[in-house]
Amino acid sequence: MMSRRRLGTSLLMLLSLVWAQSLMADDAGDIAKLRADAQRGDAAAQIRLGMAYHDGKGVAKDLPEALKWYSKAAVQNNPDAELLIAYAYQDGDGVEKNPTYAAGWYQKAADQGNARAQAALGFLYYMGHGVPQDNAKAMMLWTKAAQQNNINAQLSLANVYTLGEGVAKNNEEALKWYRSAAMLGSVKAQILLGNLYHAGKAVPKNDTEAVKWWLKAAEHNNARAEWMLGNAYHEAQGVTKDEAAAIMWFSLSAQQGHKYSIATLASVEKEATPDQISEGKKRADAWRTQHPAN
């Protein structure tokens, strides 16, 4: 079974430690107006000005200055500002890393119902970073965030229910949260859900359903999903056997450097006809035109 440390590392990777908020202040004129609004006490402007300093957009990058403006907004009990300060202390971004301070700021935002803060604070309780280790609190916080459609929290719940790490193993709960995250657009959840249907774990084996979820992930140019689809068409799992389609998906995945696809593509092409290879490459080019790589 995966250790708590390894699972915690996996969960941490799911947390968005750089909060993405639209920032339109890219030139000096915008920054001047933003600064004026921030100086008048507009919390939203203070946050955006802080993000401009954090990212170096329209101003020289200055992490302490970013934190100063976040703090001004946080004084007004703005949960987004509290969240950004928590991120800074968790990552040591412009300040000395301090998980205890991070937990305190996450708590302030979580108490106001901020789902990102609830998800992140749940991770700290799960790992015992900056707070006493407490599985029950972690699960409570993740559940609150998950009920607000926070994908990271949903994946955290699904992972621990799947592994039975810190909570009783529960395949039904795991499946519920994987499905919810997948429907919200999580590529990771879409792949995992497809894998569950393919393996017949927690659900009856259903390769047609597996292919459906892998295809959703492939629409985001995920190389692993493309590889799984290539295997499905090559082995006639959930779809009619189609070597041109298999070559298409293996080619798309191989283009992204997926080592298994590179090896499998070479093997499949040895047995395929020239027409199958040509058709597969043609389909791959058409797909990539419609779904350009990021």
Buried (B, 14 or more C-beta within 10 A) or exposed (E): EEEBEEBBEBBBEBBEEEBEEEBEBEEEEBBEEBBEBBEEEBBBBBBBBBBBBBBEBBBEEBBEBBBBBBBBBBEEEBBBBBBBBBBBBBEEBBBEEBBEBBBBBBBBBBBBEBBBBBBBBBBBBBBBBBBEBBBEBBBBBBBBBBEBEBBBBBBBBBBBBBBEBBBEEBBEBBBBBBBBBBBEEBBBBBBBBBBBBBEEEBBEEBBEBBBBBBBBBBBEBBBBBBBBBBBBBBEEBBBEEBBBBBBBBBBBBBBBEBEBBBEBBEEBBEEBEEEBBEBBBEBBEEBBEEEEEE
